[in-house]
Amino acid sequence: MHRLIITAMLAFAATAAHAQTVIEGTVADAQGKHVEAYVSVAPKGTGNILVFADTDAKGHYRLEFTTEADSVTVSASGLAIGSHTKQVANRSQRLDFCVKEQAMQLKEVTVRAQKIRQNGDTLSYLVGAYQQQGDRVIGDVLKHMPGIEVADNGGIKYNGKTIKKFYVEEMDLLQGRYGLATNNINASDVATVQVLEHHQPVKMLQDKELSDDVAINLKLKNSAKGTVAINTMFGGGAQQAGGWHIGKRPLTDSQAAIGQSPLWTAEVVGMYFAKRRQNMTLYKGNNTGDDVSKELTQHYSSVNSVSLYPFCPTGALMPNGSGLPQKRTFDNHSQILTMNHLEKPNKDTELGLNIAYYNDRIRREGSSVGDQFVSDDSRLLASETMTSETKLNNLNIQGRYNRNAPNGFVANVLKVDTHWNSDRVDGLLASERTGADPTNYGNNRVHQHFDRPQLSVSNTFNTIRNIGKNTFDLHFSAGYAHRPNTLTVGVDSLLQGTSTAYTQDVNSHHIAASFNTSYAIRVGQRFRFSYGVSATANLHGIVTDLDGFTPPAEHAQLSNDLWYNTYCVALAQTYKYETPNFYIGLGLPLELYTQTLDDKIRNDQHGYTHLLFFPSLSANWSISRDLWLNAGASYSKTVGDPGGIYSGYIMSNYRAFQRSYVEQLRPRNAMVSVRFKLL
């Protein structure tokens, strides 16, 4: 019995050993060079793969399998060699492949990515999912993305909130003039648009101070990084004015001249975006009604610079607008030239230079008609026709240094702005009285010329440091502005044959400085108290002279020569309670405010000092990821400004001569808003 069992076991083992097949070999090309391949085996006439293996570094493979089939199909395939098959008997053997290089055609594969991805406070829009036919630049695609609004002036909002930063590859090259990016970066070069919620741009404050700001970052495709891209466009044409009419009236000579002038448009845009360097340089110009200066609008400022507003209440009266779209009525000759360059010596330091020049010649023409009932049987009819030409030359230069590191923040920005602009307006004014006592007051020709140059220079320095768990912030900004303007008006009475001339000179200076420092103390994880001292100074020098005007009161002044100055020293107190979903802040600033007046013509020197208290309260509650509630209230007051402190007559325009000496007040205000996210 034992012998029978042993004999059966030996027979089964012999059968199993016979069924196990081993096929091995190499895959090489005609020169004997080893080739990477995928080798598989299947019973003849079937696609059922029994076993597979990859070749090793020497091109060798080994397959072990069991099958009852008499023959098998062995296949060697790869991207560089295609597919090669051999049919052999089902027995252990060596099988080598000698192959030739050939490409293997793959079936078409479609990958569907998510249109929107949320990762913490970063929302990523896939540009390709929103790009439509005809969308050329990234600004066209932004308009299709849910939650993002693009205003007519190029400003961007996300869920109703104005964005506070605009980055390209996490660098703020354009310093608020992001219309240059949205209107010129090709949509095909952008992979995703990232919306950064609760964005804190200062690295050292990211874990200390919560922010409710929103920013946008453009992530470029790899093909658009580190390469110079140049886009150009030129166009021209002409309009024939012979058949043009406005209603039933033929065109005026000036309108006909406009219609016959050749039309042109041109743009050259150069862009370079790399890891340590970015540049965008462009020229755009046209006379087709496109206002290219909108691209230079600065939607935010990287630093809180002093505001410079030299006093000048004078200006030329211009023709009224038609109410039609500007594209249909804008007679311009616009050109912009801008260079924006950013160097990043290391990951925390940036050096930037932004230069923008805007030149334009704008012509306008307008008419207005007035009909006033003086009495039951008498009316006063007046009409005025104006043609104007405005010449604009604006140059802005900004240089900046920025070090934004986890252990400290330093920024310095130097700005220079200069304008040499002028307005020239010619008008015809007619008036008559109808009724029982008709009177023709005649026609008056009015010539206005307003020369309005301006220069301003400012520098702003800001540094933030950590002292233990607390934060120290120091900010200083100072600037100077000068505005020597002249308005000349000539009035010719065609009925009386007389002429009158007026000249208004306004020479104003503004010196401004602000200094503030704060020290923030954290108590636990949710309470933050901030205390600081600030000081501001605004010095306004005003010299005016009016010639040709006879004042209504005897001994009235026709000139001004004064300095109006304001100084403020404030103690700031802010108390905040913050959680990831809730914020409430209370501000209790106390200000010592002084204003002085030195009127040299009136020989008036005096000053006032006020102690002011401006409390404020604000709150933010994130009810859910897609719904917020904001509320706030504050009280403020302004004591005066240069616009209400001059006693000598100033010609605001050829219709108005005025003087002013008032104190201005501003009442308290409150605000409540609700925001929500649309996806």
MARDO-342195 format. One line per 2 residues: number of its first residue (from 1); their letters; for each residue y, z, x of C-alpha. Coordinates in steps of 0.25 Angstrom, whole numbers. Layout:
BEGIN
NUM) a) Y Z X | ...
This chain:
BEGIN
1) mh) 0 0 0 | 10 4 11
3) rl) 7 -10 18 | 10 -17 5
5) ii) 24 -11 4 | 27 -13 19
7) ta) 23 -28 18 | 32 -30 5
9) ml) 44 -23 12 | 43 -32 24
11) af) 42 -45 16 | 55 -41 8
13) aa) 62 -38 21 | 58 -52 26
15) ta) 63 -59 14 | 76 -51 14
17) ah) 78 -55 29 | 75 -70 26
19) aq) 86 -70 15 | 97 -64 24
21) tv) 105 -76 30 | 115 -76 41
23) ie) 124 -87 44 | 134 -86 56
25) gt) 142 -95 65 | 156 -100 69
27) va) 167 -108 63 | 175 -116 73
29) da) 183 -129 74 | 179 -141 82
31) qg) 184 -135 95 | 176 -123 93
33) kh) 188 -114 90 | 184 -103 80
35) ve) 190 -104 66 | 193 -93 56
37) ay) 185 -96 44 | 179 -90 31
39) vs) 163 -92 30 | 155 -90 18
41) va) 141 -94 13 | 136 -97 -1
43) pk) 123 -102 -7 | 122 -118 -7
45) gt) 128 -123 -20 | 136 -110 -24
47) gn) 149 -104 -21 | 144 -90 -21
49) il) 148 -85 -7 | 137 -76 -2
51) vf) 145 -71 11 | 157 -74 19
53) ad) 163 -71 32 | 176 -74 41
55) td) 174 -79 55 | 177 -70 66
57) ak) 187 -72 78 | 176 -81 84
59) gh) 174 -89 72 | 160 -83 69
61) yr) 155 -79 55 | 142 -73 50
63) le) 136 -73 36 | 125 -65 30
65) ft) 119 -68 16 | 107 -68 7
67) te) 104 -80 -3 | 92 -87 -8
69) ad) 99 -100 -7 | 92 -110 2
71) sv) 106 -115 7 | 120 -110 9
73) tv) 134 -115 10 | 142 -109 22
75) sa) 157 -111 21 | 168 -109 32
77) sg) 182 -110 27 | 197 -107 32
79) la) 211 -110 30 | 211 -118 43
81) ig) 198 -125 41 | 195 -127 27
83) sh) 181 -126 21 | 168 -130 28
85) tk) 154 -128 22 | 140 -130 27
87) qv) 127 -129 19 | 115 -122 27
89) an) 101 -116 24 | 101 -102 20
91) rs) 96 -96 33 | 102 -88 44
93) qr) 109 -98 54 | 121 -101 62
95) ld) 132 -110 56 | 144 -114 63
97) fc) 156 -122 57 | 165 -132 65
99) vk) 177 -134 57 | 190 -142 57
101) eq) 204 -136 53 | 208 -140 39
103) am) 218 -134 29 | 211 -128 17
105) ql) 219 -130 4 | 221 -118 -4
107) ke) 223 -117 -19 | 237 -115 -25
109) vt) 240 -100 -26 | 251 -94 -35
111) vr) 256 -80 -32 | 263 -73 -43
113) aq) 272 -62 -37 | 280 -51 -46
115) ki) 294 -56 -50 | 299 -41 -48
117) rq) 293 -30 -40 | 298 -15 -40
119) ng) 296 -7 -28 | 303 6 -29
121) dt) 318 3 -30 | 316 -11 -26
123) ls) 315 -22 -36 | 311 -36 -30
125) yl) 313 -49 -38 | 304 -61 -33
127) vg) 315 -72 -32 | 305 -83 -34
129) ay) 301 -77 -48 | 315 -78 -53
131) qq) 320 -91 -46 | 323 -102 -56
133) qg) 325 -117 -54 | 339 -119 -49
135) dr) 340 -105 -43 | 346 -108 -29
137) vi) 351 -95 -23 | 346 -81 -25
139) gd) 358 -77 -34 | 352 -87 -45
141) vl) 339 -80 -45 | 345 -66 -46
143) kh) 351 -70 -59 | 336 -71 -65
145) mp) 331 -58 -60 | 330 -47 -71
147) gi) 340 -35 -69 | 349 -43 -59
149) ev) 363 -48 -64 | 371 -58 -56
151) ad) 386 -58 -61 | 395 -70 -60
153) ng) 402 -64 -48 | 388 -63 -41
155) gi) 387 -48 -42 | 373 -43 -45
157) ky) 368 -32 -54 | 354 -26 -55
159) ng) 352 -19 -69 | 367 -18 -71
161) kt) 370 -12 -57 | 378 -19 -47
163) ik) 370 -21 -34 | 376 -13 -22
165) kf) 369 -20 -11 | 364 -35 -8
167) yv) 354 -37 3 | 348 -49 9
169) ee) 335 -44 17 | 341 -30 16
171) md) 354 -33 23 | 367 -33 16
173) ll) 373 -45 23 | 384 -49 12
175) qg) 390 -35 10 | 391 -37 -5
177) ry) 394 -52 -5 | 380 -55 -10
179) gl) 385 -67 -18 | 383 -74 -5
181) at) 368 -71 -5 | 365 -73 -20
183) nn) 373 -87 -20 | 367 -92 -7
185) in) 354 -87 -3 | 343 -96 -8
187) as) 334 -91 -19 | 322 -97 -12
189) dv) 325 -88 1 | 324 -75 -7
191) at) 310 -69 -10 | 314 -56 -18
193) vq) 327 -50 -23 | 326 -35 -22
195) vl) 334 -25 -30 | 335 -12 -23
197) eh) 338 -1 -33 | 343 13 -29
199) hq) 348 6 -16 | 353 15 -6
201) pv) 358 6 6 | 361 18 16
203) km) 347 21 22 | 350 35 25
205) lq) 353 38 11 | 341 31 4
207) dk) 334 44 3 | 346 53 1
209) el) 355 47 -9 | 350 39 -21
211) sd) 357 26 -25 | 358 19 -38
213) dv) 363 6 -31 | 356 -7 -32
215) ai) 354 -18 -21 | 348 -32 -20
217) nl) 340 -37 -8 | 336 -51 -6
219) kl) 322 -53 1 | 322 -66 8
221) kn) 309 -75 10 | 304 -75 24
223) sa) 308 -90 26 | 323 -86 23
225) kg) 323 -75 34 | 328 -78 48
227) tv) 332 -92 45 | 346 -99 44
229) ai) 348 -105 30 | 359 -114 27
231) nt) 363 -119 13 | 373 -130 11
233) mf) 379 -137 -1 | 390 -147 -3
235) gg) 395 -155 -15 | 407 -163 -19
237) ga) 412 -171 -30 | 424 -175 -38
239) qq) 429 -174 -52 | 437 -185 -60
241) ag) 449 -179 -67 | 453 -192 -75
243) gw) 446 -189 -88 | 448 -174 -88
245) hi) 455 -167 -99 | 458 -153 -104
247) gk) 457 -154 -119 | 466 -165 -122
249) rp) 475 -163 -110 | 474 -171 -98
251) lt) 473 -164 -84 | 484 -159 -77
253) ds) 487 -165 -63 | 482 -153 -56
255) qa) 469 -153 -65 | 467 -168 -62
257) ai) 469 -165 -47 | 458 -155 -48
259) gq) 449 -164 -55 | 450 -175 -45
261) sp) 448 -166 -33 | 434 -167 -26
263) lw) 425 -156 -28 | 416 -150 -17
265) ta) 407 -138 -15 | 400 -134 -2
267) ev) 392 -122 4 | 385 -119 17
269) vg) 377 -106 17 | 370 -101 30
271) my) 361 -89 29 | 352 -81 39
273) fa) 344 -69 35 | 336 -61 46
275) kr) 331 -47 48 | 343 -44 57
277) rq) 353 -54 54 | 359 -60 41
279) nm) 370 -71 39 | 376 -78 28
281) tl) 387 -88 30 | 392 -98 20
283) yk) 403 -107 16 | 405 -111 1
285) gn) 416 -120 -5 | 420 -128 -17
287) nt) 430 -132 -27 | 421 -134 -39
289) gd) 424 -121 -46 | 414 -112 -39
291) dv) 420 -98 -34 | 413 -96 -21
293) sk) 420 -84 -18 | 411 -76 -28
295) el) 401 -76 -17 | 410 -67 -9
297) tq) 412 -56 -19 | 408 -43 -13
299) hy) 400 -36 -23 | 399 -23 -15
301) ss) 404 -17 -2 | 394 -11 8
303) vn) 405 0 11 | 415 7 3
305) sv) 428 1 9 | 442 5 5
307) sl) 448 -3 -6 | 461 -11 -1
309) yp) 470 -15 -12 | 484 -18 -7
311) fc) 494 -18 -18 | 499 -31 -24
313) pt) 502 -32 -39 | 507 -46 -37
315) ga) 500 -59 -41 | 502 -73 -46
317) lm) 499 -77 -61 | 488 -86 -61
319) pn) 483 -96 -72 | 474 -90 -82
321) gs) 459 -93 -82 | 453 -102 -92
323) gl) 441 -93 -96 | 431 -105 -92
325) pq) 421 -103 -81 | 427 -103 -68
327) kr) 418 -114 -63 | 425 -124 -73
329) tf) 439 -120 -70 | 440 -115 -55
331) dn) 448 -124 -46 | 444 -119 -33
333) hs) 443 -123 -18 | 434 -111 -14
335) qi) 427 -108 0 | 420 -96 5
337) lt) 415 -94 20 | 407 -82 23
339) mn) 399 -76 34 | 390 -64 33
341) hl) 382 -59 45 | 373 -47 47
343) ek) 367 -42 59 | 357 -31 60
345) pn) 355 -25 74 | 344 -15 69
347) kd) 338 -11 56 | 350 -1 53
349) te) 362 -8 58 | 370 -20 52
351) lg) 382 -28 57 | 388 -37 47
353) ln) 400 -47 46 | 404 -53 33
355) ia) 416 -64 32 | 420 -71 20
357) yy) 431 -81 18 | 436 -87 4
359) nd) 445 -98 2 | 449 -104 -11
361) ri) 460 -112 -18 | 460 -110 -33
363) rr) 468 -118 -43 | 470 -114 -57
365) eg) 478 -119 -69 | 480 -112 -82
367) ss) 489 -112 -95 | 492 -102 -105
369) vg) 499 -102 -118 | 506 -90 -125
371) dq) 510 -89 -140 | 518 -77 -144
373) fv) 524 -74 -158 | 537 -68 -155
375) sd) 541 -66 -170 | 536 -72 -183
377) ds) 543 -85 -181 | 544 -86 -166
379) rl) 533 -88 -155 | 534 -88 -140
381) la) 525 -99 -133 | 522 -98 -118
383) se) 513 -107 -109 | 510 -106 -95
385) tm) 503 -116 -85 | 499 -112 -71
387) ts) 492 -118 -59 | 488 -110 -47
389) et) 482 -111 -34 | 476 -99 -27
391) kl) 472 -100 -12 | 462 -89 -7
393) nn) 458 -85 7 | 450 -73 8
395) ln) 443 -68 21 | 434 -56 22
397) iq) 428 -50 34 | 418 -38 35
399) gr) 411 -32 47 | 401 -21 45
401) yn) 392 -12 53 | 381 -4 46
403) rn) 371 5 51 | 361 10 40
405) ap) 350 19 46 | 342 30 40
407) ng) 349 40 48 | 364 35 46
409) fv) 373 25 40 | 385 18 46
411) an) 394 7 41 | 407 1 45
413) vl) 413 -11 38 | 426 -18 42
415) kv) 433 -28 32 | 444 -38 33
417) dt) 449 -45 21 | 461 -55 21
419) hw) 466 -64 10 | 477 -75 10
421) ns) 478 -79 -4 | 489 -86 -13
423) dr) 491 -90 -27 | 501 -102 -31
425) vd) 503 -103 -46 | 512 -113 -53
427) gl) 515 -112 -68 | 523 -117 -80
429) la) 528 -107 -90 | 533 -112 -104
431) se) 538 -103 -116 | 545 -106 -129
433) rt) 549 -99 -142 | 546 -105 -155
435) ga) 551 -102 -169 | 565 -100 -175
437) dp) 571 -98 -162 | 564 -108 -152
439) tn) 566 -106 -137 | 561 -114 -125
441) yg) 560 -105 -113 | 557 -116 -104
443) nn) 547 -118 -94 | 545 -110 -81
445) rv) 538 -115 -68 | 532 -103 -61
447) hq) 527 -104 -46 | 519 -92 -41
449) hf) 514 -90 -26 | 506 -78 -23
451) dr) 503 -76 -8 | 493 -64 -7
453) pq) 487 -62 7 | 479 -49 10
455) ls) 472 -42 22 | 463 -30 22
457) vs) 455 -23 32 | 446 -11 30
459) nt) 435 -3 38 | 424 6 32
461) fn) 415 16 39 | 404 23 33
463) ti) 393 32 39 | 382 41 33
465) rn) 374 52 40 | 363 61 37
467) ig) 365 76 41 | 352 82 38
469) kn) 349 80 23 | 363 77 20
471) tf) 372 65 21 | 386 63 28
473) dl) 394 51 23 | 407 46 30
475) hf) 415 34 25 | 429 29 30
477) sa) 436 16 26 | 450 11 29
479) gy) 458 -2 26 | 471 -9 26
481) ah) 476 -20 17 | 488 -29 17
483) rp) 493 -38 6 | 507 -46 8
485) nt) 508 -54 -5 | 519 -63 -11
487) lt) 521 -68 -25 | 532 -79 -26
489) vg) 536 -84 -40 | 545 -95 -44
491) vd) 549 -98 -59 | 557 -110 -62
493) sl) 563 -111 -76 | 563 -126 -80
495) lq) 572 -123 -92 | 583 -116 -85
497) gt) 581 -122 -71 | 580 -109 -64
499) st) 570 -104 -54 | 566 -89 -50
501) ay) 558 -85 -39 | 551 -71 -37
503) tq) 544 -66 -24 | 535 -54 -24
505) dv) 531 -48 -10 | 520 -38 -10
507) ns) 516 -32 4 | 505 -21 2
509) hh) 497 -13 11 | 485 -4 8
511) ia) 479 6 18 | 466 13 13
513) as) 456 23 19 | 445 31 14
515) fn) 436 42 20 | 425 50 14
517) ts) 414 58 19 | 403 65 11
519) ya) 391 74 14 | 379 74 5
521) ir) 370 86 4 | 356 86 -3
523) vg) 351 97 -10 | 336 95 -12
525) qr) 332 81 -16 | 341 79 -28
527) fr) 354 85 -26 | 365 79 -17
529) fs) 379 84 -15 | 390 76 -8
531) yg) 403 81 -3 | 414 73 4
533) vs) 428 71 8 | 435 58 6
535) at) 449 53 9 | 456 40 5
537) an) 470 34 8 | 477 22 2
539) lh) 490 18 7 | 498 6 0
541) gi) 510 0 6 | 518 -9 -4
543) vt) 530 -17 -1 | 535 -27 -12
545) dl) 547 -36 -14 | 551 -44 -26
547) dg) 561 -55 -25 | 568 -63 -37
549) ft) 565 -53 -48 | 576 -45 -56
551) pp) 571 -32 -60 | 574 -27 -75
553) ae) 580 -14 -70 | 592 -12 -60
555) ha) 588 -7 -46 | 573 -10 -49
557) ql) 565 -12 -36 | 560 -25 -32
559) sn) 552 -20 -20 | 542 -9 -16
561) dl) 540 -3 -3 | 530 9 -4
563) wy) 518 16 1 | 508 21 -10
565) nt) 497 30 -3 | 486 38 -9
567) yc) 477 48 -2 | 465 56 -7
569) va) 456 66 -1 | 444 70 -9
571) la) 432 80 -9 | 420 73 -15
573) qt) 408 81 -21 | 396 74 -27
575) yk) 384 81 -33 | 371 72 -36
577) ye) 358 75 -42 | 347 64 -39
579) tp) 333 61 -43 | 326 47 -42
581) nf) 329 45 -57 | 342 53 -60
583) yi) 356 55 -53 | 368 63 -57
585) gl) 380 64 -48 | 393 73 -50
587) gl) 406 69 -42 | 417 80 -40
589) pl) 427 74 -31 | 441 81 -28
591) el) 452 72 -23 | 466 75 -17
593) yt) 474 63 -20 | 488 60 -14
595) qt) 497 48 -17 | 510 45 -10
597) ld) 521 35 -12 | 532 31 -2
599) dk) 541 21 -9 | 552 17 1
601) ir) 560 9 -9 | 561 20 -19
603) nd) 561 30 -8 | 550 38 -15
605) qh) 540 46 -8 | 531 55 -15
607) gy) 516 59 -16 | 506 65 -26
609) th) 494 73 -24 | 483 74 -34
611) ll) 470 82 -34 | 459 74 -42
613) ff) 446 77 -47 | 436 65 -51
615) ps) 423 70 -56 | 411 60 -58
617) ls) 397 61 -64 | 386 50 -63
619) an) 372 50 -67 | 360 40 -66
621) ws) 347 42 -73 | 335 32 -70
623) is) 328 33 -83 | 317 23 -79
625) rd) 316 13 -68 | 323 3 -77
627) lw) 333 12 -84 | 345 20 -79
629) ln) 356 28 -85 | 369 30 -78
631) ag) 381 38 -82 | 394 43 -75
633) as) 408 49 -78 | 420 51 -69
635) ys) 435 54 -69 | 445 47 -60
637) kt) 460 45 -58 | 469 37 -50
639) vg) 483 42 -47 | 490 29 -43
641) dp) 490 16 -35 | 500 6 -29
643) gg) 500 -2 -42 | 507 8 -49
645) iy) 517 14 -39 | 527 3 -36
647) sg) 541 4 -41 | 547 -10 -37
649) yi) 545 -22 -45 | 534 -31 -41
651) ms) 531 -45 -47 | 516 -45 -52
653) ny) 518 -59 -56 | 529 -68 -60
655) ra) 528 -62 -74 | 528 -47 -70
657) fq) 537 -39 -62 | 533 -24 -62
659) rs) 533 -10 -56 | 524 2 -58
661) yv) 524 17 -55 | 512 23 -63
663) eq) 501 33 -61 | 487 27 -65
665) lr) 476 36 -70 | 462 32 -72
667) pr) 454 40 -83 | 440 46 -82
669) na) 428 37 -84 | 413 38 -88
671) mv) 401 28 -87 | 387 27 -93
673) sv) 378 16 -91 | 363 12 -93
675) rf) 355 3 -83 | 342 -3 -85
677) kl) 333 -13 -77 | 328 -26 -82
679) l) 315 -32 -76
